[in-house]
Amino acid sequence: MPLLPTPALAPERPPQRIVSLVPSQTELLWSLGLEQEVVGITKFCVRPEAWFRQKTRVGGTKTIHLDRVHTLQPDLILANYEENVREQVEALAEHYPVWVSNVNDLPSGLAMIAQVGILTHREVEAKTLIERIESAFASLSADLGWRPRRAAYFIWRKPWMVAGSDTFIHAMLTAAGFDNVFASARRYPEVHLVDLPRYDPEVLLLSSEPYPFSQKHFAEFQEACSHAQILLVDGQMFSWYGSRLLEAPAYFKQLRMNLSRNKGNAINLAK
């Protein structure tokens, strides 16, 4: 059975047995009211917490246990171009309807929400969610009291890795009011801390995921780039699309406020 091929395609009947291979899209399914229909998730689908405890886990996003999926006999599988392994998705698509999202920015994130609404026969709920997200981001853009800061967003340690362009994180950095100092690099390049001063970042954002940065890592960054403010930030706000986008603008506003008010160079805004 092939991948669902077109954005406008909708199954004639609402799916009754959905497996989600993407944490942020699992949360979206919950927001759309699909409690009974979702039967399988990954071990990284931690939201909502009740689903993490109750739903069948079919492995990690890149280590799907195909046998567990077969046991569930899904009539719809949601996957993602970046988060899942192509070979595994194609193997599942031989047996079940699979829809693969590709989200790189806010417009494609909203388009994904609309398409999931179509696929699950939750168009009205998806439209309402999109309108609320658009309103929240419009309010963020209207904040004229913020001066954009030059920022580096770290996602990994050993090797040090940052978010470059062509990533959803980069799009969220821009929306939040930051100028990504690694925007000239694509995807998630490796960097050396000794080179940081050359990029002259004002802010170093240390994400809570996929690598769990904590305050114990501050010293390394302070030594490499003593003039920059250092923040531990909630990685879900920068990297989860779907209904998490509804909470992101308020979080970004709080982040801006803390940066503007705090005269020190170490701030914890991770959850």
Secondary structure per residue as TSV (DSSP state, phi and psi in degrees):
chain	resnum	aa	ss	phi	psi
A	1	M	-	360.0	127.8
A	2	P	-	-76.6	168.1
A	3	L	B	-63.0	147.4
A	4	L	-	-64.0	118.8
A	5	P	-	-91.3	-24.1
A	6	T	-	-125.3	145.4
A	7	P	T	-58.0	-25.8
A	8	A	T	-90.3	-4.2
A	9	L	-	-70.9	134.4
A	10	A	-	-136.0	133.0
A	11	P	-	-65.3	148.6
A	12	E	S	-64.0	-35.3
A	13	R	S	-115.5	145.7
A	14	P	-	-61.5	135.4
A	15	P	-	-63.8	143.4
A	16	Q	S	-110.9	-13.1
A	17	R	S	-138.2	91.7
A	18	I	E	-102.4	135.9
A	19	V	E	-115.7	126.8
A	20	S	E	-108.2	128.0
A	21	L	-	-104.2	13.6
A	22	V	-	-134.2	117.4
A	23	P	H	-53.7	-47.4
A	24	S	H	-68.1	-30.3
A	25	Q	H	-77.9	-26.4
A	26	T	H	-63.0	-44.8
A	27	E	H	-62.4	-36.7
A	28	L	H	-62.2	-43.7
A	29	L	H	-59.2	-37.9
A	30	W	H	-64.5	-43.4
A	31	S	H	-64.3	-27.2
A	32	L	T	-85.8	1.7
A	33	G	T	82.1	33.3
A	34	L	-	-103.9	46.1
A	35	E	T	-57.2	-48.7
A	36	Q	T	-78.6	-29.4
A	37	E	T	-78.1	-29.4
A	38	V	E	-80.2	121.5
A	39	V	E	-114.4	-17.3
A	40	G	E	-145.1	142.4
A	41	I	E	-141.5	176.7
A	42	T	-	-95.6	171.2
A	43	K	T	-72.5	-9.5
A	44	F	T	-98.6	0.4
A	45	C	-	-83.7	78.3
A	46	V	-	-87.7	-5.7
A	47	R	S	-125.1	132.4
A	48	P	S	-73.0	154.9
A	49	E	H	-60.6	-36.6
A	50	A	H	-62.6	-39.6
A	51	W	H	-66.3	-38.7
A	52	F	H	-58.8	-35.8
A	53	R	H	-80.4	-32.4
A	54	Q	H	-102.8	-33.6
A	55	K	S	-80.8	153.2
A	56	T	E	-66.9	128.9
A	57	R	E	-96.4	128.7
A	58	V	-	-104.2	16.2
A	59	G	E	116.7	-167.0
A	60	G	E	-88.0	172.9
A	61	T	T	-63.1	-28.7
A	62	K	T	-112.0	4.3
A	63	T	E	-134.9	60.8
A	64	I	E	-71.4	132.3
A	65	H	-	-87.6	102.0
A	66	L	H	-60.3	-33.7
A	67	D	H	-63.4	-36.3
A	68	R	H	-67.5	-38.9
A	69	V	H	-65.0	-42.9
A	70	H	H	-59.5	-37.7
A	71	T	H	-61.5	-33.9
A	72	L	H	-79.0	-20.1
A	73	Q	-	49.2	60.7
A	74	P	-	-70.8	152.9
A	75	D	S	-106.7	3.7
A	76	L	E	-160.6	132.4
A	77	I	E	-121.5	130.6
A	78	L	E	-103.6	124.9
A	79	A	E	-129.7	178.1
A	80	N	E	-140.2	140.8
A	81	Y	T	-56.6	-40.8
A	82	E	T	-90.5	-37.8
A	83	E	T	-83.4	-21.5
A	84	N	S	-112.8	161.9
A	85	V	-	-88.5	127.7
A	86	R	H	-55.6	-45.9
A	87	E	H	-60.5	-39.0
A	88	Q	H	-69.1	-41.1
A	89	V	H	-64.9	-42.6
A	90	E	H	-65.3	-35.7
A	91	A	H	-63.8	-40.2
A	92	L	H	-69.5	-34.9
A	93	A	H	-67.9	-14.4
A	94	E	T	-71.6	-17.2
A	95	H	T	-120.3	-27.3
A	96	Y	S	-136.3	157.5
A	97	P	-	-66.3	126.0
A	98	V	E	-125.4	132.7
A	99	W	E	-117.3	128.6
A	100	V	E	-111.7	120.3
A	101	S	E	-88.5	159.5
A	102	N	-	-141.3	98.7
A	103	V	-	-113.5	119.8
A	104	N	-	-122.9	-11.0
A	105	D	S	-158.9	-177.5
A	106	L	H	-64.5	-45.9
A	107	P	H	-59.0	-41.9
A	108	S	H	-71.3	-27.7
A	109	G	H	-66.7	-42.7
A	110	L	H	-67.9	-36.6
A	111	A	H	-64.3	-38.0
A	112	M	H	-62.0	-43.9
A	113	I	H	-59.8	-43.8
A	114	A	H	-62.3	-41.7
A	115	Q	H	-69.0	-40.5
A	116	V	H	-62.9	-36.1
A	117	G	H	-60.1	-40.8
A	118	I	H	-66.8	-46.5
A	119	L	H	-62.3	-32.9
A	120	T	T	-102.2	5.7
A	121	H	T	60.4	40.8
A	122	R	-	-123.9	43.6
A	123	E	H	-61.1	-42.8
A	124	V	H	-63.7	-46.3
A	125	E	H	-63.0	-40.3
A	126	A	H	-65.6	-41.8
A	127	K	H	-62.3	-42.1
A	128	T	H	-63.1	-42.8
A	129	L	H	-62.6	-44.2
A	130	I	H	-60.4	-43.9
A	131	E	H	-62.1	-39.9
A	132	R	H	-67.4	-39.4
A	133	I	H	-65.4	-45.5
A	134	E	H	-60.1	-40.9
A	135	S	H	-64.2	-41.3
A	136	A	H	-64.9	-42.5
A	137	F	H	-71.3	-31.5
A	138	A	H	-64.2	-38.8
A	139	S	H	-64.2	-37.9
A	140	L	H	-65.0	-42.4
A	141	S	H	-66.3	-27.3
A	142	A	T	-80.5	-3.6
A	143	D	-	-75.6	102.1
A	144	L	T	-88.4	-2.7
A	145	G	T	-88.4	6.6
A	146	W	-	-109.2	131.2
A	147	R	-	-98.6	122.1
A	148	P	-	-54.8	136.3
A	149	R	E	-106.1	146.0
A	150	R	E	-77.3	125.5
A	151	A	E	-136.1	151.3
A	152	A	E	-120.0	132.6
A	153	Y	E	-111.6	112.3
A	154	F	E	-95.0	132.5
A	155	I	E	-114.7	-13.7
A	156	W	E	-152.6	156.7
A	157	R	T	-129.7	137.4
A	158	K	T	56.6	72.5
A	159	P	T	-84.2	157.6
A	160	W	T	-67.4	130.2
A	161	M	E	-134.5	144.2
A	162	V	E	-126.7	168.6
A	163	A	-	-87.9	124.1
A	164	G	-	-99.3	-158.3
A	165	S	B	-77.5	177.0
A	166	D	S	59.2	33.3
A	167	T	S	-132.7	154.7
A	168	F	H	-65.0	-35.1
A	169	I	H	-59.7	-43.6
A	170	H	H	-59.0	-42.8
A	171	A	H	-62.5	-39.8
A	172	M	H	-71.5	-34.8
A	173	L	H	-58.9	-45.6
A	174	T	H	-62.9	-44.8
A	175	A	H	-63.1	-34.2
A	176	A	H	-77.3	-10.7
A	177	G	T	98.3	32.6
A	178	F	E	-119.0	148.2
A	179	D	E	-100.8	112.1
A	180	N	E	-70.5	116.2
A	181	V	T	-71.2	-13.4
A	182	F	T	-107.3	26.2
A	183	A	T	-66.1	-20.1
A	184	S	T	-76.7	-13.6
A	185	A	S	-98.3	151.3
A	186	R	B	-97.9	150.7
A	187	R	S	57.4	-122.8
A	188	Y	S	-127.3	79.7
A	189	P	-	-74.0	153.0
A	190	E	B	-80.2	141.2
A	191	V	-	-134.2	167.4
A	192	H	-	-116.4	132.4
A	193	L	G	-59.7	-31.5
A	194	V	G	-62.8	-21.7
A	195	D	G	-88.8	-7.7
A	196	L	H	-55.2	-45.9
A	197	P	H	-55.5	-28.6
A	198	R	H	-64.7	-28.9
A	199	Y	H	-89.2	-10.9
A	200	D	-	53.1	53.1
A	201	P	-	-75.0	141.4
A	202	E	S	-87.1	-26.3
A	203	V	E	-135.3	136.4
A	204	L	E	-113.2	116.8
A	205	L	E	-100.6	118.7
A	206	L	E	-105.8	114.8
A	207	S	E	-79.1	152.0
A	208	S	S	-80.1	-11.5
A	209	E	S	-156.6	151.7
A	210	P	S	-75.0	-25.1
A	211	Y	S	-90.4	132.4
A	212	P	-	-83.6	77.7
A	213	F	-	-61.9	149.6
A	214	S	-	-144.7	179.8
A	215	Q	G	-64.4	-21.5
A	216	K	G	-66.7	-14.8
A	217	H	G	-91.9	-6.4
A	218	F	H	-58.6	-41.1
A	219	A	H	-57.9	-39.8
A	220	E	H	-62.1	-41.2
A	221	F	H	-74.0	-38.2
A	222	Q	H	-63.9	-36.8
A	223	E	H	-67.7	-37.6
A	224	A	H	-78.8	-33.9
A	225	C	-	-146.4	75.6
A	226	S	T	-66.1	-23.1
A	227	H	T	-84.3	-13.0
A	228	A	S	-85.6	144.3
A	229	Q	E	-76.5	142.2
A	230	I	E	-117.5	129.2
A	231	L	E	-128.7	135.5
A	232	L	E	-87.0	123.3
A	233	V	E	-123.0	157.3
A	234	D	-	-75.3	107.6
A	235	G	H	-61.8	-27.9
A	236	Q	H	-63.8	-32.3
A	237	M	H	-69.7	-25.4
A	238	F	H	-98.8	-21.2
A	239	S	H	-122.8	-10.5
A	240	W	-	-94.3	124.4
A	241	Y	-	-96.1	-174.9
A	242	G	G	88.3	-149.2
A	243	S	G	-69.5	-15.4
A	244	R	G	-61.5	-24.5
A	245	L	G	-61.1	-22.8
A	246	L	G	-67.5	-31.1
A	247	E	T	-92.3	-19.0
A	248	A	H	-61.1	-45.5
A	249	P	H	-58.5	-42.7
A	250	A	H	-63.5	-38.3
A	251	Y	H	-64.7	-42.3
A	252	F	H	-63.7	-38.5
A	253	K	H	-62.4	-42.4
A	254	Q	H	-64.8	-38.9
A	255	L	H	-61.5	-45.6
A	256	R	H	-59.1	-44.9
A	257	M	H	-60.9	-43.3
A	258	N	H	-66.7	-38.9
A	259	L	H	-64.2	-41.3
A	260	S	H	-70.1	-35.1
A	261	R	H	-88.5	-31.5
A	262	N	-	-82.6	126.9
A	263	K	-	-92.7	-10.8
A	264	G	S	-83.1	-172.4
A	265	N	S	-125.0	22.7
A	266	A	E	-140.4	112.9
A	267	I	E	-131.3	138.1
A	268	N	E	-110.4	107.5
A	269	L	E	-120.5	21.0
A	270	A	-	-82.2	151.7
A	271	K	-	-96.8	360.0
